[in-house]
């Protein structure tokens, strides 16, 4: 193929899904000349699966992206049709914000943001291969022969990487939503020595809203109280005219239809080869695995304000089209429904993530980063979080600056990336609150307090965001200090107020903060004794005050563990260490350490198969300087 020299860039991002959009915006905003290449300009930040953002763990990731200066939170705040806080009856560590998106408005708004961003060029093109010299990436080559030079390249190809769509016995090469697949790049990555795996995901059918009998379903409205993903979105912008979702269930007839047609289900006939997501199984998989359940929840989710399409959440399937129609008609409220799009499964190639550094740079090729579903994750939020970190580090690499790494105690994004690079994954990875050992620290309400200063240091958090953050930080610190300073004395006047609130009278003097630690006492109760703060505090700031005070003991215990871990994180493992020369290591530990090549003792300690005895041996060898060169 005839090639020609095109433009030069600092950073090139391949793919403009949720990972690619964040990567390109981060790089450009940090001052790097950036090119964002996508197969189809009409699918920038497209939502081929469920039209929503957030949920358990994922919602915290969106707020972390926002705190660092990313775009996803701001974008969904402009384009949602419904907002709900989940798990409000549970503790703050598992509360989660979730928004139903107008999928077309979301994509349009993100594309517009990208088009208006300084230092960022958006262009349609299919990347066929990379330009690599001396194990360093130098640029990319497109299918039209254009050679774009760059100091760093970020691949965020998502499910397009050698994608294949499966519906019943039908199987054809395609990216998501019948877009073009990326074939040449997938093959080229293998040629470069990168290990590839094959994963699968899927979507449910879409149905026509006007043919749904909503009287047979349960309404799921949005929240009345304002909530946003971005800390910069004012409560005055909260959408009052929200569109509800609806709850229905599969029936015994539904299950009978599926069982009758299992011989036509690609999952069970061998047509599907890729590994599917454990936490988002297809409906046919649910019926087989949970045969004792009489029904399964389904949520009817509108795809936007200006479309009749409704997403049937929970009914992901690759069954033949005729079976999907019968299945829909067996569900309460959908007896006469019209199917507008057929559900399908999609198989695609992924980069085995143990080949990556915590920066998301590949160990094989310097300057090459990967992010999103390319790294084996599932979900828009996981993709966007990785894309942000990859974009940051690609820009820093191009500028010759030190890398940016989030630890497990910093953010859910840090938990996810550490899981991927330390443990790898043999199935599509999904973030869960249970994966975070410090989840009481990594809450949705304090992402700005945890990460905004980091975002400022790397140049992503701009003046307006920083200004509002400093105000909030000062308000929290000042009011906390006041609550611990002000005393409630056990005199008649105070106890009269205490008893009027329905609480036991005070026996001893105590700080307002300690009084507020009582489960039944709120901040609003406390200020009846000590008066309001000097400045008016918004509900989000008050929420943070209450959590910090009421959970102080638990938070301090978690912080103590973080400090112990920090010492292990600071103990670096030399890159040239030869694990085979350390005879005292267990065989499994040696094999795993050689495969993962951890960068710190803390990371090594989290590798499955590496036990505390192995870590002790490793530390002794490193401290004594007994390190043999790797003979490669």
N, C-alpha and C positions, 0 to 999 in steps of 0.2 A: 504493500500500500504506500502511495506517495504521501509523504508528510511535509509539513511546513512549520516554521517557527512562528508561534503566535506570541502573546504577551507574557511578561514576567510578573510573578507575584511573590509575596512573602509566604502566603498560605493558600492552599487550594483545598476546598471541601467538596467531596464527591457525594452527592445525594442531598436533597433538600426536604427530607422528612422532618420529624421533630428533633432528632439528633443533629442533623445537618444544619437546620435553621439556627439552633442555639450555638453550634460551633462557629458558624460563619459570622454571626452577629457579635459573639464574644471576641473573636479574632480582630474583626474590623474596629470594634469599639476600643480595643487596646492599642490601636494605631498601626496594625499590620495591613498592608495591601492584600485584600482577600478576594478570591474567586470562588463562587458557589456554582457548581455544575450540577444540573439535574436532568434526568431523562425527559421530563415533561414539566414545562412551566406552569401548567394548569393543576399540578398536584403538589405544590409547595405546602408543607405542613398539613397535608391531607389526612383525614381520619378514615382509613379503610375499614376499621373495626368499630367498636362502640363509640358513639359521639359524646364522650365525657372526659373530664379531667379530674383527677384527685381520687379520694377514697383512702382507706387505711394505709398508712406508710406513704403511699403515693402522693397524697395531699401535702404531707410534710415536705416531700421532695420538691413540689412546685413552689412552696414558700421558701425553701432553701435556694432554689434557682433565682427567685426574685431578690432575696437578700444579697446574693452575690452579684446582682446586676444583670441577670438574665431576663428573658422575654416571656416565657410561657404564662406566668401568673398575670402579667399585664394584658396579655392577649386574650385569655379566657375571661377576664373581668370585663372586657369590651364586647364579648360575643356570646355570653352564656344566655340560656333561656330558663335555667332553673339553678338555684344554689341551695345546698342542704349541708348542715353539720351532722355528721354521723357519730354514733356512740356517745351521745351527750349524757347518758345515764352512767357512763363509766368514767374512769380516771383520766386525767389530762394526757397521759402517755399514749392513749389509744384513740383519742378524739381525732376526727378527720373530716376535712371539708371536701365536698364533692360537687362539681358543677356539671350540668347537662349543657352541651355546647350546641350552638348552631354551626354544624360542621362546615358549611360553605362560607359563612361569615368568618369563622375562625381562620380558615385557610387564606381567604382574601385579605384579612387584616394582617396576617403574618407576612404574606407576600409584599403587601404595601410597605410594611415596616422595613423589610429587607431592601426593597427598591429605593427607599429614602435614606438609607444608612450610608454615611460617608465611609470611604475606603473599601466599599463592598460592591462587587460586580456580580449580578445574577445572570447566568447564561444557560441555555438549553444545549445539552450535548451528552453523548454516551461515552464514558471513559472505558477504553478497551484494555489499556495496560499502563503501568507506571514506568517512569524513567529512573533507573537505579544504577548508580556507579559506586563501586567499592562499598557495597552494603549501605549506601546512603541514598535516600530518595532525592531526586532532582526535578521531578515534575510528572506530568501525565500526558497520555496521547489519547485523543478521542477517535471515534469511528470515522470521522471526516478527515482525519489525518492532521489535525491541529495539535501541535506540541506546546503545552503551557509549562513554563519553568516555575519552580517554587522551592523554597527552603524547607517547607513542611507540607505534608499532605494528610488530610483526615478522610478516611473512608467511612461513610454512613449509608451504605447501600440498602439496609433494611431487608425486607423479604423479596426484593427484586433480584438479589444475587443468585443467579441460576434458578429463579423461581418457576414453580410449576403448579398450576391450579388443578384441583381434582374435584369432580362432581360425579358420583356414581362410577361408572366405567370410563368416563371421559377424563382424560389427562392431557394437558397441553402446556406448552412453555408460556409463562406470563408472569408479570409482576402483579402487585395487588390491584384489585379493581380493574383487571384486564388491561393494565398498562404494560409497556415493553419491559421485558426482563433484562438483566445485565449478565450476559453469558461470558463474554471475553474476559472481563475483569476477574470473574470467579476462577476461570482456568489459569489466568496469569498469576493470581495469588498462590496457587498450588505450585506453579513453576518456580516461584521465589522461595519455596521451602516453608510456607506457612501451612500449618495443619488446619484442615477444614472438617467440619462435621455437618450433618444434615438434620435440620429441625423442621417441625410442622406447627402451623397454627391454623385457625379457621374463623369463619364468621357465620352468623345465622342468616336466614332469609330476611328481606325487608318487605313489609306489607303496607297496603294503602290505608291511611288513617280513616277515611270516610266509610270504609267497609268493616270497621271494627265496631262491635257492640259493646261500648264502654260500660253499659249498665251491668254487664256480667263481670266486671273487673273492679279492683279497689284502687281508688285514687291515691297518688303519692305526691302531695304538693311540695313546693319549695318553702323555705323558711321566711317568716315575716321579719325577723330581726336581721339587720345588715351583717353580711360577712363577705370578705373578699380574699382572693389569693395573694394579691399584691399589697404590700404595706403602703404603697403610694396611692391606692385607690380610696377616695373619700367615701364615707358612709352615705353622703348625699347622692352618690351615683348609683345606689343600690336599686336594682330593678324590682319594681312592685308588681308589674304585670307579667308574672312568670307562667310558663307552660308546664302543666303537671305531667308526670310519668304515671304509669298504671301497672298494677300487679295482677297477674293471673297465674294459673298452674297447669302443668300437664295433667292428663287424666289416665285412667286405666286403659282407655282406648288408644291413647297416644303410645303407651308402652307396648301394647299389643301390636300396633302397626310397626314399631321399630323392631321388635323381636321377630316378626314375620318376615322382615326384609334385611335381617343381618347378613344374609348370604349375598346381598347386593351392596353392603356397606364397605367402602374402600379400606376402612380401618381394620376390617376382619378378613378381607379377601387377599391382602398382601399388596394391594396397589399403593397404599401409603407406606413409605419407607422411613420417613423422618420421625423423630421423637417429638411427641406433643407435650403441651403444657399440663403439668400435674394439677395446677390450681385453676385451670380453665378448660375442663374436658368437654368434648363434644357430647351432645345429648345421647347419642347411641352408646358412648362409653359410660355415661352415668347410669343408663338403664341396665347395663351388664354388671357394672361394679357395685351398684347399690340396688340390687334386685328386690330387696325388701321394702323399699320406699314406694308408697302408693302414688306420690306426686312430687314434682319439682317446681320450684319458683321460676317464674318468667316475668321480666319487666319489659313493658312496652315503652320504648324511649323515642320520642320525636327527634328527627334528625335536623330540624330547623324550623324557623318561623314560616318560611316560604316554600315548603315542600310537604307533600302528603306522605313521604316515606317515614316509616316507623321501624326502628331496630328492635328485634325480638331478643332481648338480652337473656342468655341462658339456653338458647336453642341452637348453638353453634353445631353445624352438621355438614357432612359431605355426602349424605345419602342422595340417590338419584332424584331428579327434579319432581317426578310424579309422586314419589314417596313424601317429599317435603310438603307438597300441596295437601295430601291426605293427612299428614301429621298436623299441619296448621289447623285444619278444619276439625280436628279432634279436641281442640283447646277452647276452654270457656272464653267467650267473647270473640273468638276468631272463626266461628262456624261458617261464616259467609265471606271470610276475608279474601282479598285479592293479593297474591304474591307479586311484588314488583321486581325483586331481585332474588335470585337463587343463592342460598348459602353455599359455601365452598370451603375446602381445605386448601392450604398453600404450603408447599415444601420449598425450602430455601437453604442456601449454604451459610454457615457461620464460621467465624474465626474462633478456634479454641482459645478462650481468654487467658489460660495459664501462660500464654506466650507474650503477655503484655506486662508492662511495668505499671505501677500505681498511677502514673501519669497518663496511661492508656497509649503510650508509645510502644510499638512492637520491639521485641528484643532482637529480632532477626534483622530488621532494616531501620537504621537511624533516621529519625524525622518522619517516619510513617506512623500515623495514629489510626485507631479504629474506635467506633462508638456506636451505641444503639443496638438494634437487633442483630447487627453484624457480629456483636460480641456475645450473642446467645441469650439476651434478655427478652422479656415480653413487656408490652405496655409503652404508651407514649411518654409517661413521666420518667420511667427508667431510662428511656432513650434520650430524652431532653437533658436529664441530669448528666449522663455520660458525655453527651455532645458538648455541653458547657465546659466540662473539665478538659475534654480533648481539644476544644477550640482555644481555651486559655493556654494550655501547655504547648500547642502547636505555635501559637503566637510568641510565647516566651522563648521557645526553641529558636524560632526565626530571628528573634531579637538578641539571642545569645545570653538570655537571663536564666536564673535558677528556676527549676520547675515548681509547680504548685500542686501540693498533695493534701487531700482531706483525710484525716484519720477517722477511725470508727467512732471516736468520741466527739468528733466535730459535727458530723452530719450523717443522715441516712444515705446520702450520696457516697460518703466515705465507706459506710458499711457495705453497700452494693459493690463498689469497685474492689474493695479488699476481698470480699467473697469471691468475685470473679477471678481475680489474678492470683489469689492464694489457693483456692479450692477448685477452680474451674467449674464447669457445669455440664452435666450430661443430658439436660432437658432445658426448655425455655425457662429462664430465671425470672422469678417475680419477687419484688420486695414485700416483706411482711414485717409487722411490728415485732414479731417473735425473733427475727434475725438480729435485732439490735439489742445488745446487752446493756446499753446505756439509754434505753428509750425514755426514761424519766427526764433525762437531760435533753434529748432530741425531740422536743415537743413542737407542735404546730405554732404555738403562741410565741416562742422565743427564737425562731429561726433568724430573725433580724439581729437579735442580741448576740447570737453565736457567730454570724458570718459576715455581717455588713462591713466590719472593719477589715476583714480579709479581702473582700471585694474592692474596698477602697485602696488597699495597698497594691493590688495588681492592676489598678486603673480601670476597673469595670464600673464601680459605683461612682456616679457623677454627682455634681454639686447639689442638685435639688434633693436627691435621695439621701445624701449624706447630711444635709441640713435638717431634714425631718427626723432622721435617725438620732442625731445628737440631741434634739429636743426631747424625744421620747426617752432616750437613755438617761438624760439628766432628771427627767420627771420621775422615773422609776427609782433611781438612786436616792434622790432627795426625799421621796415619800417613804421609801424603806427606812431611811435613817430617822425620819420623824416618827414612824410607827414604833421603832425600837426605843426611841428616846422618851416619847410621851408616856406618862404613867397613869394608870387607873387606880385610884386609892379606894380602899374599902370603907368609905364614909356613907352616911345615910343617903345623901343626894345621889351618889353614884349607884349604890345598890338599889335605890328606887327605880332608876332607869334600867338596870340589869334585870330586875324582876319584871318590869313592864314588858321587856322583850321576851319574857318567858324563860330566862336563864337563872341558874342558881346564883345567889349573892356571892360577892367576892369575900374571901377570908383574909387575903394578903394583897398587898400592892403588886401590880404586874404591869408590864409594858403593854401598850395597845397591840403590838405584834403578837405577843404571847396570848393575849385575850382572843385574838383573831384565829389562833391555831385551833380553837375549839371547832369541831366539825360543823356545828349549827350556826356559827357566827360569821357574818359576811363583812366586807369592807364598809358597806352601807351602814351596818350596825355600829361599827367602831367609830365612824366619824360623828355619830351622835354624841360621843363622849369627848372627843378631842377636836372637833370641828373639821371642816373640809380642808383639802390641800390648798396651798397658795395659788396654784393654777388648776383650772378645770381639767380633769383627767377623763380621757375617752374610755369606753367599756373595755377595749382591748388592753389598755395599760392597766386598768383595775384587775382584769383577769390575770395578768401576769403577776401583779402584786400578791393576789390571793394564793396563786399556785406556789410562788417562791416562799411565802410564809408558811402555808399549811403543810407543804411537803419538804420543809427545810431539812429535817433530819435525813430523810431518804435521799434527797439530792446531794447532801454532803457526803453520805456513804458512797454514792456513785462517783462523786468527784475524787474521793480518796483513791478509789480503784483506778480512775483515770490517771492520777499522778504516778501510781505504781507502774502502770502500763507505759507511761511516757518515758520512764527510764529504759525500758526494753526497746522502745521505738528509737531511742537515741543511739542504741548499740548497732552500728552498721556492720553488715557482713561484706567483706571485700569481694568485688566482682570476680577476681581471679582465683577464688578458693576452689580447691579440688576435693570434693566430698569423698571421692573414692580413696583418697589418701588417709582418711580418718577411719582407721580400722575398728575403733570402738563403737562407731555408730551402728545401729541395727540396720539390717539389709533394706527393710522397707523404708526407713527414714532416709537412707542414702539415695535410694531410687527417687523418692518424692522430692528431696532437696535438689537433686540434679535436674528434675523435670521443671520445678517451679522457679528455682534460682531466686529465693527470697532476698530482699534488700536489707531487712533488719531482723534482729533476734525475735522481736514481737511477731513479725509476719511469719517467721519460721515456726514459732510456737503454735500458730493457728492452722498449720497444715495437717490434714488428716493423716495419721500414721506416724507422725513425729511426736514422740512422748517426752515428758519432762526430763527423763534421763538423757535422751538424745540432745536436748537443748543445753543441759549442763555440760555435756562433753564438748559440744560445739563452742560454747562460751570459753571454756578452758583453752581450747586450741587457738581461738582467735586472740585471746588475751596474752597467750604465750608466744604469739607470732608464728605458730606452726602452720603456715599456709603454703601449700604447694600450688604452683601454677597449673592452670588447666591446660592440658596438652592438646589444644585445638587451635 
